[in-house]
Amino acid sequence: MQSLRHVRAKRVLVTGGCGFIPSNFIRHLLANTAYEVVSLDALTYAGNIDNLADVMSHPRLSFVHGDIRDEELVRSVVAEVDVIVNAAAESHVEKSIEVGGGEFVATNVEGTRILLDAIRSSRIERFILISSSEVYGTALSDPMDEQHPLNPRSPYAATKAGADRLAYSYFVTYGLPVVIVRPFNNYGPRQHPEKVIPRFITQALRDEPLTIHGSGHASRDWLYVDDDAEAIEALIEAELGGVAGEVINVATGLDISICEIADAVLAALGKPDSLKEHVEERPGQVERHIGSTQKAERLLGWRARTSFEDGLARTVAWYRENEAWWRAALPAHAGAFSS
């Protein structure tokens, strides 16, 4: 039987496809390209099938319920696709601190290893690993470029760094078409309320305190998720010779503090400043993240298009209009800042 890759349009496998970034990326591909998309997701707490509810019947989308740690399943799926975007991850920083790194190592490192070994025997056009700016730790330079030292400060960040460097080693050792993307802090619709911006929005909508670790001076480079999707699409379409083996930041080049985020959310919702509540500083806190945009501009011709003001307004509007979604996703206990 002839492989599907020879009779179908280009197929893109998105692992963790029901998560925040990948579900928005899938929606972007379906709306803006002719690619066929395969979403693979184990549907853990962050993999919400409702994130794709509006496109699940799309003729170019197929869904596979499964775990990237299932080697047999992964081999069978990988054999029928052309491009892999590995966005499957345990990503809750607070959880990695509270319970340790076991689940994070299993999914973020071992899951990546299983995918990489699968493409050794089933060659694909390219493997795009969605890494994280968290691998850098606190900024030692302004802005942080791709040569910034890796100094992860949480078990989550350490496992992302492990997957990042493992993927690079498979490029060097086996010549696999690996590209590594390090997005800075994404925000936007359908983000789990464990993360700081949707947490603040949903806390304010419930007139509950906006819990802030320490003084709230820690700052991040905030990237609207649709801009991230455009960058990943550009990476799929770029000439492979120009991006294979590369690490590319996806960032805005600007950073905003957690206190400023809280103030902006309260202002957008017409809530009082008194809702801000400072709690104990988080262990392993990253003080500052700000990303260099030069390499993405040079290799991909990409630059973030959405200002923070516009992105936050869209995000606040989405959570206002989708209360049933975020109430169902609320964690069992309230926490503070998770980047």
C-alpha positions as YAML, in Angstrom:
chain: A
units: angstrom
residues:
- id: 1
  name: MET
  ca: [0.00, 0.00, 0.00]
- id: 2
  name: GLN
  ca: [1.38, 3.41, -0.97]
- id: 3
  name: SER
  ca: [2.19, 5.67, 1.94]
- id: 4
  name: LEU
  ca: [-0.34, 8.43, 2.58]
- id: 5
  name: ARG
  ca: [2.40, 11.03, 2.45]
- id: 6
  name: HIS
  ca: [2.62, 10.45, -1.33]
- id: 7
  name: VAL
  ca: [-1.10, 10.77, -2.10]
- id: 8
  name: ARG
  ca: [-2.21, 13.48, 0.30]
- id: 9
  name: ALA
  ca: [-1.38, 17.14, 0.73]
- id: 10
  name: LYS
  ca: [1.44, 17.86, 3.17]
- id: 11
  name: ARG
  ca: [0.47, 16.59, 6.60]
- id: 12
  name: VAL
  ca: [1.54, 18.30, 9.82]
- id: 13
  name: LEU
  ca: [1.47, 16.37, 13.10]
- id: 14
  name: VAL
  ca: [0.92, 18.62, 16.11]
- id: 15
  name: THR
  ca: [1.53, 16.81, 19.37]
- id: 16
  name: GLY
  ca: [-0.34, 18.04, 22.43]
- id: 17
  name: GLY
  ca: [-2.79, 19.47, 19.92]
- id: 18
  name: CYS
  ca: [-5.53, 20.21, 22.47]
- id: 19
  name: GLY
  ca: [-3.27, 22.37, 24.59]
- id: 20
  name: PHE
  ca: [-3.17, 26.16, 24.56]
- id: 21
  name: ILE
  ca: [-0.44, 27.00, 22.02]
- id: 22
  name: PRO
  ca: [-0.95, 23.96, 19.77]
- id: 23
  name: SER
  ca: [-4.75, 24.31, 19.55]
- id: 24
  name: ASN
  ca: [-4.38, 27.93, 18.50]
- id: 25
  name: PHE
  ca: [-1.67, 26.89, 16.04]
- id: 26
  name: ILE
  ca: [-3.90, 24.19, 14.55]
- id: 27
  name: ARG
  ca: [-6.71, 26.69, 14.13]
- id: 28
  name: HIS
  ca: [-4.26, 29.03, 12.41]
- id: 29
  name: LEU
  ca: [-3.06, 26.32, 9.98]
- id: 30
  name: LEU
  ca: [-6.59, 25.32, 9.03]
- id: 31
  name: ALA
  ca: [-7.55, 28.94, 8.38]
- id: 32
  name: ASN
  ca: [-4.41, 30.06, 6.56]
- id: 33
  name: THR
  ca: [-2.83, 27.06, 4.78]
- id: 34
  name: ALA
  ca: [-3.79, 24.01, 2.72]
- id: 35
  name: TYR
  ca: [-2.01, 21.59, 5.07]
- id: 36
  name: GLU
  ca: [-3.68, 18.54, 6.52]
- id: 37
  name: VAL
  ca: [-3.30, 18.48, 10.29]
- id: 38
  name: VAL
  ca: [-3.10, 15.55, 12.70]
- id: 39
  name: SER
  ca: [-3.63, 16.39, 16.37]
- id: 40
  name: LEU
  ca: [-2.19, 13.89, 18.85]
- id: 41
  name: ASP
  ca: [-3.10, 14.42, 22.49]
- id: 42
  name: ALA
  ca: [-3.33, 12.32, 25.65]
- id: 43
  name: LEU
  ca: [-5.98, 14.72, 27.04]
- id: 44
  name: THR
  ca: [-4.38, 15.33, 30.42]
- id: 45
  name: TYR
  ca: [-5.48, 18.29, 32.57]
- id: 46
  name: ALA
  ca: [-4.07, 20.82, 30.06]
- id: 47
  name: GLY
  ca: [-5.25, 18.96, 26.95]
- id: 48
  name: ASN
  ca: [-8.82, 20.19, 26.65]
- id: 49
  name: ILE
  ca: [-10.75, 18.68, 23.74]
- id: 50
  name: ASP
  ca: [-13.03, 21.72, 23.86]
- id: 51
  name: ASN
  ca: [-10.09, 23.81, 22.64]
- id: 52
  name: LEU
  ca: [-10.67, 22.32, 19.18]
- id: 53
  name: ALA
  ca: [-14.45, 21.94, 19.37]
- id: 54
  name: ASP
  ca: [-15.13, 24.56, 16.71]
- id: 55
  name: VAL
  ca: [-12.80, 22.91, 14.15]
- id: 56
  name: MET
  ca: [-13.00, 19.22, 15.10]
- id: 57
  name: SER
  ca: [-15.22, 18.45, 12.09]
- id: 58
  name: HIS
  ca: [-12.90, 20.27, 9.68]
- id: 59
  name: PRO
  ca: [-12.12, 18.01, 6.70]
- id: 60
  name: ARG
  ca: [-8.36, 18.64, 6.98]
- id: 61
  name: LEU
  ca: [-8.12, 17.84, 10.70]
- id: 62
  name: SER
  ca: [-7.86, 14.39, 12.21]
- id: 63
  name: PHE
  ca: [-7.53, 13.61, 15.91]
- id: 64
  name: VAL
  ca: [-5.59, 10.78, 17.54]
- id: 65
  name: HIS
  ca: [-6.13, 10.18, 21.25]
- id: 66
  name: GLY
  ca: [-2.79, 8.97, 22.51]
- id: 67
  name: ASP
  ca: [0.41, 9.64, 24.41]
- id: 68
  name: ILE
  ca: [3.75, 10.59, 22.85]
- id: 69
  name: ARG
  ca: [5.30, 8.09, 25.30]
- id: 70
  name: ASP
  ca: [3.52, 5.24, 23.45]
- id: 71
  name: GLU
  ca: [6.31, 4.17, 21.09]
- id: 72
  name: GLU
  ca: [4.20, 1.92, 18.87]
- id: 73
  name: LEU
  ca: [1.50, 4.54, 18.40]
- id: 74
  name: VAL
  ca: [4.05, 7.27, 17.74]
- id: 75
  name: ARG
  ca: [5.80, 5.20, 15.05]
- id: 76
  name: SER
  ca: [2.52, 4.53, 13.27]
- id: 77
  name: VAL
  ca: [1.46, 8.20, 13.30]
- id: 78
  name: VAL
  ca: [4.88, 9.55, 12.34]
- id: 79
  name: ALA
  ca: [5.02, 7.22, 9.33]
- id: 80
  name: GLU
  ca: [2.10, 9.10, 7.75]
- id: 81
  name: VAL
  ca: [3.14, 12.74, 8.20]
- id: 82
  name: ASP
  ca: [5.62, 15.15, 6.65]
- id: 83
  name: VAL
  ca: [6.24, 17.66, 9.43]
- id: 84
  name: ILE
  ca: [6.14, 17.27, 13.23]
- id: 85
  name: VAL
  ca: [5.54, 20.17, 15.59]
- id: 86
  name: ASN
  ca: [6.19, 18.75, 19.05]
- id: 87
  name: ALA
  ca: [4.23, 20.93, 21.44]
- id: 88
  name: ALA
  ca: [3.21, 18.17, 23.88]
- id: 89
  name: ALA
  ca: [4.49, 19.04, 27.33]
- id: 90
  name: GLU
  ca: [3.84, 19.12, 31.02]
- id: 91
  name: SER
  ca: [4.07, 22.88, 31.42]
- id: 92
  name: HIS
  ca: [2.81, 23.89, 34.86]
- id: 93
  name: VAL
  ca: [5.79, 25.47, 36.65]
- id: 94
  name: GLU
  ca: [4.04, 25.46, 40.03]
- id: 95
  name: LYS
  ca: [3.20, 21.77, 39.73]
- id: 96
  name: SER
  ca: [6.80, 20.90, 38.89]
- id: 97
  name: ILE
  ca: [7.91, 22.70, 42.05]
- id: 98
  name: GLU
  ca: [5.26, 21.13, 44.27]
- id: 99
  name: VAL
  ca: [5.43, 17.49, 43.14]
- id: 100
  name: GLY
  ca: [8.87, 17.22, 41.54]
- id: 101
  name: GLY
  ca: [10.01, 16.43, 38.04]
- id: 102
  name: GLY
  ca: [8.84, 12.85, 37.42]
- id: 103
  name: GLU
  ca: [5.92, 13.50, 35.07]
- id: 104
  name: PHE
  ca: [7.84, 16.34, 33.44]
- id: 105
  name: VAL
  ca: [10.82, 14.13, 32.62]
- id: 106
  name: ALA
  ca: [8.52, 11.42, 31.28]
- id: 107
  name: THR
  ca: [6.62, 13.67, 28.86]
- id: 108
  name: ASN
  ca: [9.02, 16.48, 28.07]
- id: 109
  name: VAL
  ca: [12.24, 14.48, 27.75]
- id: 110
  name: GLU
  ca: [11.28, 10.84, 27.18]
- id: 111
  name: GLY
  ca: [8.36, 11.77, 24.95]
- id: 112
  name: THR
  ca: [10.67, 13.89, 22.81]
- id: 113
  name: ARG
  ca: [13.18, 11.04, 22.65]
- id: 114
  name: ILE
  ca: [10.49, 8.65, 21.41]
- id: 115
  name: LEU
  ca: [9.47, 11.06, 18.65]
- id: 116
  name: LEU
  ca: [13.09, 11.61, 17.62]
- id: 117
  name: ASP
  ca: [13.78, 7.89, 17.44]
- id: 118
  name: ALA
  ca: [10.61, 7.40, 15.38]
- id: 119
  name: ILE
  ca: [11.83, 9.82, 12.73]
- id: 120
  name: ARG
  ca: [15.17, 8.07, 12.49]
- id: 121
  name: SER
  ca: [13.39, 5.20, 10.73]
- id: 122
  name: SER
  ca: [10.64, 7.25, 9.07]
- id: 123
  name: ARG
  ca: [12.26, 10.29, 7.53]
- id: 124
  name: ILE
  ca: [10.20, 13.48, 7.56]
- id: 125
  name: GLU
  ca: [10.75, 16.96, 6.16]
- id: 126
  name: ARG
  ca: [11.36, 18.60, 9.51]
- id: 127
  name: PHE
  ca: [10.90, 18.20, 13.25]
- id: 128
  name: ILE
  ca: [10.07, 21.42, 15.10]
- id: 129
  name: LEU
  ca: [10.50, 21.27, 18.86]
- id: 130
  name: ILE
  ca: [8.56, 23.86, 20.83]
- id: 131
  name: SER
  ca: [11.04, 24.53, 23.61]
- id: 132
  name: SER
  ca: [10.68, 27.45, 26.03]
- id: 133
  name: SER
  ca: [12.39, 30.67, 27.02]
- id: 134
  name: GLU
  ca: [12.33, 29.24, 30.57]
- id: 135
  name: VAL
  ca: [15.48, 27.28, 29.66]
- id: 136
  name: TYR
  ca: [17.45, 30.55, 29.91]
- id: 137
  name: GLY
  ca: [16.62, 31.34, 33.53]
- id: 138
  name: THR
  ca: [16.98, 34.97, 34.58]
- id: 139
  name: ALA
  ca: [18.25, 37.32, 31.87]
- id: 140
  name: LEU
  ca: [22.00, 37.95, 32.04]
- id: 141
  name: SER
  ca: [21.85, 40.21, 28.98]
- id: 142
  name: ASP
  ca: [19.29, 42.57, 27.45]
- id: 143
  name: PRO
  ca: [17.84, 41.18, 25.29]
- id: 144
  name: MET
  ca: [18.47, 37.43, 25.61]
- id: 145
  name: ASP
  ca: [19.64, 36.00, 22.30]
- id: 146
  name: GLU
  ca: [19.94, 32.33, 21.34]
- id: 147
  name: GLN
  ca: [23.51, 32.19, 22.66]
- id: 148
  name: HIS
  ca: [22.40, 33.13, 26.18]
- id: 149
  name: PRO
  ca: [23.52, 30.49, 28.72]
- id: 150
  name: LEU
  ca: [20.94, 27.89, 29.72]
- id: 151
  name: ASN
  ca: [20.21, 28.15, 33.44]
- id: 152
  name: PRO
  ca: [16.77, 26.62, 34.10]
- id: 153
  name: ARG
  ca: [15.39, 27.45, 37.54]
- id: 154
  name: SER
  ca: [12.51, 24.96, 37.95]
- id: 155
  name: PRO
  ca: [12.08, 21.24, 37.28]
- id: 156
  name: TYR
  ca: [9.77, 22.16, 34.38]
- id: 157
  name: ALA
  ca: [12.39, 24.43, 32.82]
- id: 158
  name: ALA
  ca: [15.11, 21.83, 33.31]
- id: 159
  name: THR
  ca: [13.13, 19.20, 31.43]
- id: 160
  name: LYS
  ca: [12.48, 21.63, 28.59]
- id: 161
  name: ALA
  ca: [16.22, 22.30, 28.45]
- id: 162
  name: GLY
  ca: [16.84, 18.56, 28.40]
- id: 163
  name: ALA
  ca: [14.47, 18.03, 25.46]
- id: 164
  name: ASP
  ca: [15.93, 21.07, 23.70]
- id: 165
  name: ARG
  ca: [19.49, 19.76, 23.88]
- id: 166
  name: LEU
  ca: [18.43, 16.16, 23.14]
- id: 167
  name: ALA
  ca: [16.77, 17.32, 19.91]
- id: 168
  name: TYR
  ca: [19.88, 19.25, 18.94]
- id: 169
  name: SER
  ca: [22.04, 16.17, 19.56]
- id: 170
  name: TYR
  ca: [19.88, 14.18, 17.12]
- id: 171
  name: PHE
  ca: [20.51, 16.86, 14.50]
- id: 172
  name: VAL
  ca: [24.27, 16.63, 15.06]
- id: 173
  name: THR
  ca: [24.51, 12.86, 15.49]
- id: 174
  name: TYR
  ca: [21.96, 11.59, 12.98]
- id: 175
  name: GLY
  ca: [21.47, 14.54, 10.66]
- id: 176
  name: LEU
  ca: [17.76, 14.75, 11.44]
- id: 177
  name: PRO
  ca: [15.93, 17.89, 10.21]
- id: 178
  name: VAL
  ca: [15.49, 19.38, 13.67]
- id: 179
  name: VAL
  ca: [14.63, 23.00, 14.42]
- id: 180
  name: ILE
  ca: [14.23, 24.31, 17.98]
- id: 181
  name: VAL
  ca: [11.90, 27.19, 18.80]
- id: 182
  name: ARG
  ca: [12.05, 28.99, 22.13]
- id: 183
  name: PRO
  ca: [8.83, 31.00, 22.52]
- id: 184
  name: PHE
  ca: [8.64, 33.58, 25.26]
- id: 185
  name: ASN
  ca: [5.55, 33.86, 27.46]
- id: 186
  name: ASN
  ca: [2.47, 33.21, 25.34]
- id: 187
  name: TYR
  ca: [-0.96, 34.47, 26.31]
- id: 188
  name: GLY
  ca: [-4.37, 34.62, 24.64]
- id: 189
  name: PRO
  ca: [-7.67, 32.72, 24.34]
- id: 190
  name: ARG
  ca: [-7.98, 29.17, 25.70]
- id: 191
  name: GLN
  ca: [-5.01, 29.38, 28.06]
- id: 192
  name: HIS
  ca: [-5.42, 27.29, 31.21]
- id: 193
  name: PRO
  ca: [-6.28, 29.43, 34.28]
- id: 194
  name: GLU
  ca: [-3.13, 28.19, 36.02]
- id: 195
  name: LYS
  ca: [-1.16, 30.73, 33.94]
- id: 196
  name: VAL
  ca: [-0.78, 34.28, 35.17]
- id: 197
  name: ILE
  ca: [-2.79, 36.32, 32.66]
- id: 198
  name: PRO
  ca: [-5.91, 34.08, 32.54]
- id: 199
  name: ARG
  ca: [-5.55, 33.59, 36.29]
- id: 200
  name: PHE
  ca: [-5.66, 37.32, 36.88]
- id: 201
  name: ILE
  ca: [-8.57, 37.73, 34.47]
- id: 202
  name: THR
  ca: [-10.64, 34.95, 36.02]
- id: 203
  name: GLN
  ca: [-9.80, 36.07, 39.57]
- id: 204
  name: ALA
  ca: [-10.92, 39.60, 38.72]
- id: 205
  name: LEU
  ca: [-14.10, 38.37, 37.05]
- id: 206
  name: ARG
  ca: [-14.92, 36.52, 40.29]
- id: 207
  name: ASP
  ca: [-13.94, 39.56, 42.41]
- id: 208
  name: GLU
  ca: [-11.27, 37.45, 44.09]
- id: 209
  name: PRO
  ca: [-7.74, 38.60, 44.99]
- id: 210
  name: LEU
  ca: [-5.16, 38.68, 42.20]
- id: 211
  name: THR
  ca: [-2.40, 36.74, 43.95]
- id: 212
  name: ILE
  ca: [1.11, 37.97, 43.13]
- id: 213
  name: HIS
  ca: [4.35, 36.33, 44.23]
- id: 214
  name: GLY
  ca: [6.66, 38.67, 46.11]
- id: 215
  name: SER
  ca: [6.76, 42.29, 45.00]
- id: 216
  name: GLY
  ca: [5.53, 41.49, 41.49]
- id: 217
  name: HIS
  ca: [8.59, 43.08, 39.89]
- id: 218
  name: ALA
  ca: [9.47, 39.90, 37.96]
- id: 219
  name: SER
  ca: [8.99, 40.64, 34.26]
- id: 220
  name: ARG
  ca: [8.39, 38.64, 31.09]
- id: 221
  name: ASP
  ca: [8.35, 39.11, 27.34]
- id: 222
  name: TRP
  ca: [4.63, 38.57, 26.55]
- id: 223
  name: LEU
  ca: [3.81, 37.07, 23.13]
- id: 224
  name: TYR
  ca: [0.25, 36.90, 21.81]
- id: 225
  name: VAL
  ca: [-0.43, 33.31, 20.78]
- id: 226
  name: ASP
  ca: [-1.55, 34.14, 17.22]
- id: 227
  name: ASP
  ca: [1.83, 35.77, 16.58]
- id: 228
  name: ASP
  ca: [3.53, 32.60, 17.81]
- id: 229
  name: ALA
  ca: [1.40, 30.56, 15.39]
- id: 230
  name: GLU
  ca: [2.54, 32.75, 12.50]
- id: 231
  name: ALA
  ca: [6.18, 32.20, 13.49]
- id: 232
  name: ILE
  ca: [5.79, 28.42, 13.58]
- id: 233
  name: GLU
  ca: [4.04, 28.44, 10.20]
- id: 234
  name: ALA
  ca: [6.93, 30.51, 8.80]
- id: 235
  name: LEU
  ca: [9.32, 27.89, 10.16]
- id: 236
  name: ILE
  ca: [7.46, 25.11, 8.33]
- id: 237
  name: GLU
  ca: [7.67, 27.06, 5.08]
- id: 238
  name: ALA
  ca: [11.28, 28.24, 5.37]
- id: 239
  name: GLU
  ca: [14.02, 26.61, 3.31]
- id: 240
  name: LEU
  ca: [15.25, 23.71, 5.42]
- id: 241
  name: GLY
  ca: [18.91, 24.49, 4.79]
- id: 242
  name: GLY
  ca: [18.49, 27.87, 6.45]
- id: 243
  name: VAL
  ca: [16.88, 26.60, 9.65]
- id: 244
  name: ALA
  ca: [17.95, 22.98, 10.27]
- id: 245
  name: GLY
  ca: [19.87, 22.70, 13.53]
- id: 246
  name: GLU
  ca: [19.01, 26.26, 14.51]
- id: 247
  name: VAL
  ca: [17.55, 27.59, 17.74]
- id: 248
  name: ILE
  ca: [15.16, 30.50, 17.21]
- id: 249
  name: ASN
  ca: [13.60, 32.77, 19.81]
- id: 250
  name: VAL
  ca: [10.01, 33.86, 19.26]
- id: 251
  name: ALA
  ca: [9.63, 37.05, 21.25]
- id: 252
  name: THR
  ca: [8.57, 40.70, 21.15]
- id: 253
  name: GLY
  ca: [11.73, 42.33, 22.53]
- id: 254
  name: LEU
  ca: [9.74, 44.02, 25.32]
- id: 255
  name: ASP
  ca: [9.12, 42.96, 28.91]
- id: 256
  name: ILE
  ca: [6.31, 43.85, 31.32]
- id: 257
  name: SER
  ca: [6.23, 43.17, 35.06]
- id: 258
  name: ILE
  ca: [3.67, 41.02, 36.84]
- id: 259
  name: CYS
  ca: [2.39, 44.04, 38.79]
- id: 260
  name: GLU
  ca: [1.86, 45.92, 35.54]
- id: 261
  name: ILE
  ca: [-0.10, 42.95, 34.19]
- id: 262
  name: ALA
  ca: [-2.32, 42.94, 37.27]
- id: 263
  name: ASP
  ca: [-2.92, 46.68, 36.94]
- id: 264
  name: ALA
  ca: [-3.80, 46.34, 33.25]
- id: 265
  name: VAL
  ca: [-6.26, 43.49, 33.90]
- id: 266
  name: LEU
  ca: [-7.99, 45.38, 36.71]
- id: 267
  name: ALA
  ca: [-8.27, 48.48, 34.53]
- id: 268
  name: ALA
  ca: [-9.66, 46.51, 31.61]
- id: 269
  name: LEU
  ca: [-12.35, 44.97, 33.82]
- id: 270
  name: GLY
  ca: [-13.08, 48.09, 35.89]
- id: 271
  name: LYS
  ca: [-12.03, 46.40, 39.13]
- id: 272
  name: PRO
  ca: [-10.40, 48.09, 42.15]
- id: 273
  name: ASP
  ca: [-6.67, 48.08, 42.82]
- id: 274
  name: SER
  ca: [-7.44, 46.64, 46.27]
- id: 275
  name: LEU
  ca: [-7.92, 43.20, 44.64]
- id: 276
  name: LYS
  ca: [-4.14, 42.82, 44.34]
- id: 277
  name: GLU
  ca: [-2.73, 40.56, 47.03]
- id: 278
  name: HIS
  ca: [0.99, 39.86, 47.48]
- id: 279
  name: VAL
  ca: [1.99, 36.39, 48.68]
- id: 280
  name: GLU
  ca: [5.29, 34.67, 49.43]
- id: 281
  name: GLU
  ca: [7.86, 34.63, 46.63]
- id: 282
  name: ARG
  ca: [7.97, 31.48, 44.52]
- id: 283
  name: PRO
  ca: [11.06, 29.21, 44.82]
- id: 284
  name: GLY
  ca: [13.33, 29.45, 41.79]
- id: 285
  name: GLN
  ca: [11.72, 32.67, 40.58]
- id: 286
  name: VAL
  ca: [12.99, 34.00, 37.25]
- id: 287
  name: GLU
  ca: [13.48, 37.74, 37.65]
- id: 288
  name: ARG
  ca: [13.41, 38.88, 34.04]
- id: 289
  name: HIS
  ca: [12.86, 37.54, 30.55]
- id: 290
  name: ILE
  ca: [13.26, 39.65, 27.42]
- id: 291
  name: GLY
  ca: [13.98, 38.03, 24.08]
- id: 292
  name: SER
  ca: [16.05, 39.07, 21.09]
- id: 293
  name: THR
  ca: [13.99, 39.12, 17.88]
- id: 294
  name: GLN
  ca: [16.88, 39.51, 15.42]
- id: 295
  name: LYS
  ca: [17.36, 35.87, 14.43]
- id: 296
  name: ALA
  ca: [13.65, 35.25, 13.77]
- id: 297
  name: GLU
  ca: [13.55, 38.38, 11.63]
- id: 298
  name: ARG
  ca: [16.66, 37.32, 9.70]
- id: 299
  name: LEU
  ca: [15.78, 33.66, 9.11]
- id: 300
  name: LEU
  ca: [11.99, 33.83, 8.92]
- id: 301
  name: GLY
  ca: [11.14, 37.43, 8.11]
- id: 302
  name: TRP
  ca: [8.93, 37.27, 11.20]
- id: 303
  name: ARG
  ca: [8.17, 39.89, 13.80]
- id: 304
  name: ALA
  ca: [5.36, 39.97, 16.37]
- id: 305
  name: ARG
  ca: [2.47, 42.09, 15.08]
- id: 306
  name: THR
  ca: [0.21, 42.31, 18.14]
- id: 307
  name: SER
  ca: [0.84, 44.98, 20.77]
- id: 308
  name: PHE
  ca: [0.36, 43.94, 24.37]
- id: 309
  name: GLU
  ca: [-2.54, 46.37, 24.71]
- id: 310
  name: ASP
  ca: [-4.40, 44.84, 21.77]
- id: 311
  name: GLY
  ca: [-3.57, 41.27, 22.76]
- id: 312
  name: LEU
  ca: [-4.71, 41.77, 26.34]
- id: 313
  name: ALA
  ca: [-7.97, 43.40, 25.18]
- id: 314
  name: ARG
  ca: [-8.70, 40.38, 22.94]
- id: 315
  name: THR
  ca: [-7.81, 37.98, 25.73]
- id: 316
  name: VAL
  ca: [-9.98, 39.71, 28.33]
- id: 317
  name: ALA
  ca: [-12.90, 39.77, 25.86]
- id: 318
  name: TRP
  ca: [-12.53, 36.03, 25.20]
- id: 319
  name: TYR
  ca: [-12.61, 35.10, 28.91]
- id: 320
  name: ARG
  ca: [-15.56, 37.41, 29.49]
- id: 321
  name: GLU
  ca: [-17.48, 35.67, 26.72]
- id: 322
  name: ASN
  ca: [-16.46, 32.09, 27.61]
- id: 323
  name: GLU
  ca: [-17.17, 31.75, 31.31]
- id: 324
  name: ALA
  ca: [-18.31, 28.12, 31.07]
- id: 325
  name: TRP
  ca: [-14.96, 27.17, 29.50]
- id: 326
  name: TRP
  ca: [-12.76, 28.73, 32.14]
- id: 327
  name: ARG
  ca: [-14.90, 27.71, 35.10]
- id: 328
  name: ALA
  ca: [-14.63, 24.08, 33.97]
- id: 329
  name: ALA
  ca: [-10.86, 24.46, 33.69]
- id: 330
  name: LEU
  ca: [-10.27, 26.10, 37.08]
- id: 331
  name: PRO
  ca: [-7.78, 24.22, 39.26]
- id: 332
  name: ALA
  ca: [-8.98, 22.62, 42.45]
- id: 333
  name: HIS
  ca: [-7.02, 25.10, 44.52]
- id: 334
  name: ALA
  ca: [-6.13, 28.72, 43.93]
- id: 335
  name: GLY
  ca: [-2.48, 29.57, 43.50]
- id: 336
  name: ALA
  ca: [-0.35, 32.56, 42.65]
- id: 337
  name: PHE
  ca: [1.77, 33.58, 39.71]
- id: 338
  name: SER
  ca: [2.74, 30.91, 37.19]
- id: 339
  name: SER
  ca: [4.54, 32.23, 34.14]
...
